[in-house]
Amino acid sequence: MKIAKIVSSNSHIDYIGRVIDELDTNEPPNAGDYGFAEFVSLQFGSDDVVGVIYDSKLVNPEYASYGPRLSPKPGLQNFTPDFINEQGILIGILLLGTIDVTGIAAHGVPKRIVPPGQDVSSMDAAAIKRFHEDESGSVQMHYYSQVVSHAGLLAVPLLESIIENLLRSCSGADGQRLGLLKQTLTWQRTMGGMKL
């Protein structure tokens, strides 16, 4: 499902998307489709660039406009048919890797530059699982350092959310490894917050 369009970037792997609304489509996404730690894909031909939503920002230029209005907001559509709704939701998308045409996932910095206007779509559970499996079917998270270095203060909560979601479909050795990684992150967050 299409949830946003790319409008800007902060770096080669840190992009900003504007969530589409009722002016863009008859069926806009609901809030759960573009929440924190949701995986998204940006399709380039047969390849997909995979990212994760790590931040959000509300845009509301009307908040600072204290001037008189000619008519109430619903009436503005009739009075000014070219009225543009400038309120919106921006989401920060951190690119994590790619899935090629054969379904093989590669974690790391994608080579492609994402153009403005590129559609951003939500990923289903099967695609997310495929992105995190290596050739032997084991879970991989080779983008870990990428998240730590680019997501700032949201890096640990983001990684914890990703691990929690992956744990739902993992068992055995993969579940134990992810559980240990989550415990380590929790310990780091707890000890990092203490002031001596």
VENUR-V264928 format. One record per helix or strand of 3 or more residues. SS is the DSSP state (A for helix, B for strand). FROM is the first residue (numbers start at 1). LEN is the number of residues. Records with the same first field share a line. If there is no record, write none. Layout:
BEGIN
SS: FROM-LEN ; FROM-LEN
END
This chain:
BEGIN
B: 2-8 ; 14-6 ; 39-6 ; 47-13 ; 88-12 ; 105-3 ; 119-4
A: 31-4 ; 61-4 ; 73-7 ; 125-7 ; 144-7 ; 152-16 ; 172-22
END
